[in-house]
Amino acid sequence: MWQGSWIAALVVGVLMWGLIIWSVIFHRRSRTGIEIPPQTRYNVPIEALYTAVPIVIVSVLFYFVARDEARLTEVSAKPQHYVNVVGFQWSWAFNYENTENPDPNSQTAAYDVGTPNQIPTLWLPVDESVQFRLTSRDVIHDFWPVNFMMKMDVVPGVVNKFEVTPTVIGEYDGKCAELCGVDHSRMLFKVKVVSHDDYVNHLQQLRASGQAGAVPSGITSMGSETK
């Protein structure tokens, strides 16, 4: 879509540049001897053309944007894993879950919470589908695992979703891509794509260290600060 949009823009640009150059060369005063060329006013067909052409261009671009956005944000009915990503000022919480609507007190789930001083790491299993459910407890953030070439807004009161299947083991960078306050630049995270066994072992280690269940608000205490 990006390449197609640039090709269309270049075609329109070449046409406009061509008309400008043609007018400059063939309608210059030294060639025509006319001080002021004839002025065209109130030409209904031309004005209708000026209206219709942009509408067609925008409609075509809208169609392709809507088509590709629907394809990119399509999620399966039963992905292999769920991760509830909670954005908050100014870090991230990752809730690793087996179902779309888990019990926060479930002992089969696990969570990890970061701070601006301690960047959290999002663990993902290679070649297995993961559905991200994005939530925020305060302001709008933007979840951006940079190398995944996909990012999505994290909006208070709204659950946004997208799905990926990591295919290459490795460590990658992530960040918030929406200006969200004074420490926005420190709202970073790491992504670690590992084997299935390493992923399972990591969740077991989180649960063993007391990080079982989930923190839907992004914090371990459910006190007044969650509001």
C-alpha angles and dihedrals in degrees: 000000000000093000092044091051091052092048091051091047091050092050091052090044094051090049092051094044090048093053091047093050091044091052093047093051103038101033101044117129095243090059102042100029089220117131095203120017120226112285121226116213136171095007102165097193092051093046090049089051091050088054099041099048096056090046090054092047093049092045092053092048090047091053094053093043092051092046096049094041090054090050095047095047096042112125129196123241094241115021117183093244140019126208120187105207112201118195120201138157102310118348144021140265121204118204111194108207141175097209135038094245107031129178108257088221095051113131091209092065128072138195142199126199128196137197132206087261096044112044111212123228122224110213119206132178117238119247093008125111117248125190115205118209108196122206136162132204098199126006138357114290131171124229109217123171092186101210092048089069089223133102135168137188119259105215128187111248093012130093111213119188140196134160135220138177110210111218105179125061112228148091122284139179128249135183146168110270097192122079101245107163146302097322097039092121090058094052094105136141140181128234119212118190110198141162120285092254093050090049092052091046091051092054090049090052091051091052092045090054091055098266096119122136122019142292104215090178093049094248134085095229117071094203133122093295090073092068 
